[in-house]
């Protein structure tokens, strides 16, 4: 888990954002392990985008660069674990190409930390709080 001291000090409700990020991560885990429809096409883009969004979400919440290593290692490990667990289900398959797509998504999502887009969450939070 990320250190609470790593939270972006400009955020007003950081615990909510962490709860949402961890909740989405849990939802990805559940959806990865329940029987799903056969989409009949390559799902690598979906894997990439899902993990990029998770990584970007966490990278917008943290303030310290050292937290990026926890995000990187944590989400890549999570993706690998889910792939291995899928192989044990009997109705899902372990696919290392999916794990690679997950990992590349994590790395890409971390780019939000260094991007001007990182401020989106702060601006959204200010807008949201001004409505209440």
C-alpha positions, 0 to 999 in steps of 0.5 A, spaced: 500 500 500 502 507 498 504 511 504 499 516 506 505 521 507 505 520 499 499 523 498 498 530 494 498 535 499 494 539 494 488 534 494 482 536 499 479 529 499 485 524 498 482 518 502 476 518 497 481 518 491 485 513 494 478 509 496 476 510 489 483 507 486 483 501 490 476 500 489 477 500 481 483 495 482 479 491 486 473 491 481 478 489 475 480 483 480 473 481 480 472 482 473 478 478 471 476 472 475 469 471 474 466 468 467 466 473 462 463 473 455 468 470 449 469 477 445 472 473 439 477 478 438 484 480 441 483 483 448 490 486 449 488 493 448 483 493 453 488 490 458 493 496 456 487 501 457 485 498 464 492 498 467 494 505 464 487 508 467 489 504 474 496 507 474 494 514 471 489 514 477 494 512 482 499 517 479 495 523 480 494 522 487 501 521 490 506 527 491 512 523 492 516 520 486 518 514 490 511 512 490 511 511 483 515 505 484 510 502 489 505 503 483 509 500 478 511 494 482 504 493 485 500 494 479 505 489 475 505 484 480 497 485 481 496 483 473 501 477 473 497 474 479 491 475 476 493 472 470 496 466 474 489 466 478 485 466 471 489 459 469 486 456 475 479 457 474 478 452 469 474 457 465 479 463 464 486 462 461 493 465 463 495 469 458 502 472 458 501 477 452 495 479 457 500 480 462 505 484 458 499 489 455 497 490 463 505 492 464 505 496 458 499 500 461 502 501 468 508 504 465 504 508 460 499 510 466 505 513 470 507 518 465 501 522 468 505 524 474 510 527 469 504 530 465 500 537 465 494 532 465 496 530 472 492 537 475 486 534 472 484 531 479 485 537 483 481 541 478 476 536 478 476 536 486 475 544 486 470 544 481 466 538 485 467 541 492 465 548 489 458 545 488 457 542 495 
